[in-house]
Amino acid sequence: MKPILVKTANEMAKISREIKGTIGFVPTMGYLHEGHLSLVRVAKKETDVVVVSIFVNPSQFSPNEDLDEYPRDIDRDIRLLSELNANYIFLPTENEVYPDGYKTWVNVEKITQILCGKSRPTHFRGVTTVVAKLMNIIDPDFMYMGEKDFQQLVVLKQMVKDLNFRTKIIGCPIIRENDGLAMSSRNKYLSKQGRKNALCLQKSLLLAQKRYNEKVFTSNKIIAEIADLIENNKGVVDYIEIVDSYTLEHLYELKKGCRILVAAIIENTRLIDNIEIT
Ligand code: PAF
């Protein structure tokens, strides 16, 4: 079944209000990969009607970032979503989301200024604003998001709680390529060699799990080992943090259920990955 394409907020809101049954929503910036498709599959299983948005949100990119180069392939995205029987694709234009005179921003404090927020200080404000708008328009029962952007997931859960949205956010596991690289639209920027080097991210996280199994719990020791592995593969570390999975607070010692989050630049591409220590 071909999904119905919806371009305006008014039309999308009207459709959503008339839907009988539960709405599952998957927000994306397009150029879909298996990570996005896995979210659509879960949404299809768990809800009656699935809405996928495709919008490359300019407000979450800073001026020196890759907004213009960000990969786009709408026809392919529509084909992939048709194969999965997604019901609606919401494809707003930039002017539809941010019309002239737009002035309102949603900002979650503190947890947006650490980790990715340190090098991308306005990024999460863009994410929370656009997702709040999309949620107001679509009013979904459930919103499905990947755990690869773990900080984004925690920030959006905080926003949903603080602003009393009725939507429940469902975090879904990271989907990886066969060799372990976490799927990302930005992987396409990597050369063959860069792609190989990028495997150090997941390798370093698995090494951390191994150390935990060997009863090495000191965060600094593990962070140093992760940094070595990334730097030996020509990566430049942005951050390596061991945090509480709910608050994102730094932990001096690893404990079951904590998260290790890494961001590194490989060639010119900033990649992120994370692991839950079990
Ligand atoms: O994760 C993404 O692709 C984006 O940050 C999101 C949630 C679609 C908001 O633009």
Residues whose N, C-alpha, C, O or C-beta is under 5 A from the ligand:
A	BS01	PAF	P27 T28 M29 F55 N57 V127 V130
